[in-house]
Amino acid sequence: MLELRPNCECCGAILSPSSAEAYICSFECTFCAQCGGGVLRGICPNCGGQLLPRPARPEAMLLKHPASDKVIVRKEGCTATAP
C-alpha cells in the first residue's frame, strides 16, 4: 500500500493525499509537479527511476488506511542529475 507521503522532497511543498500535483517513483520518493516534472524532468534524484503522477486514495479508504505523516526533505536540494 502506498504511504502517500505529505510533502515534496525538494521544496517541502505540502501534498494532500488526494493531490493531483504529487509525483512518485517506484520507491515512493515524492515530489510536487513543479519539481518532479520541471526541475527533475521526470527522473527521481534518489534512485534514477521514472516519476509518475501519484494515484489518489478514496476518502473512505483514507479513514481506514491514513496517509503517512513522515516528512522527508533532501538536504542537498534537487537538480536534474540522476544518482
C-alpha atoms as one frame of an Amber mdcrd trajectory, in Angstrom:
protein
   0.000   0.000   0.000   1.305   3.462  -0.881   2.431   5.628   2.026   1.072
   8.831   0.447   3.857  10.972   1.868   2.820  14.505   2.810   5.385  16.705
   1.062   7.754  17.302  -1.833  11.266  16.083  -1.017  12.775  19.007  -2.971
  10.922  22.142  -1.950   8.862  20.884   1.004   5.507  21.785  -0.592   2.572
  20.183   1.218   0.853  17.469  -0.847  -2.534  16.252   0.342  -3.325  12.540
  -0.073  -5.654  13.439  -2.959  -3.296  15.935  -4.628  -3.060  15.745  -8.406
   0.276  17.583  -8.016   2.133  14.644  -6.398   4.648  12.556  -8.345   6.339
   9.366  -7.114   8.920   6.807  -8.229   8.699   3.056  -7.566  10.301   3.608
  -4.132   7.654   6.249  -3.302  10.058   9.172  -3.281   7.586  12.053  -3.516
   7.783  15.356  -5.391   5.416  18.139  -6.411   4.592  18.656 -10.102   6.853
  21.708 -10.359   9.897  19.840  -9.013   9.122  16.351 -10.359   8.069  17.355
 -13.841  10.078  20.552 -14.101  13.391  20.646 -12.251  13.877  16.881 -12.216
  12.440  16.277 -15.715  10.568  13.165 -14.555  13.621  11.378 -13.099  13.958
  10.621  -9.370  17.173  12.129  -7.946  17.361   9.356  -5.343  17.150   6.219
  -7.482  17.129   7.398 -11.107  13.659   5.921 -11.622  10.768   7.440 -13.525
   8.485   9.879 -11.696   4.778   9.410 -12.407   1.589  11.007 -11.052   0.686
   9.513  -7.687  -2.740   7.883  -7.561  -5.215   9.269  -5.034  -6.755   7.113
  -2.316 -10.551   7.407  -1.984 -11.673   9.351   1.109 -13.417   6.320   2.619
 -10.193   4.303   2.396  -8.139   7.164   3.897 -10.134   6.738   7.100  -9.216
   3.063   7.218  -5.673   3.457   5.818  -4.441   7.013   6.541  -1.676   8.762
   4.651   1.818   8.984   6.111   2.881  11.974   8.193   6.601  11.264   7.657
   8.242  14.401   6.253  11.330  13.884   4.065  13.296  16.783   2.562  16.567
  16.352   0.683  19.304  18.324   2.488  21.156  18.867  -0.782  18.046  20.059
  -2.625  17.227  18.813  -6.102  18.825  19.028  -9.501  18.144  17.286 -12.777
  21.104  14.956 -12.213  20.254  11.308 -11.557  22.271   9.472  -8.850
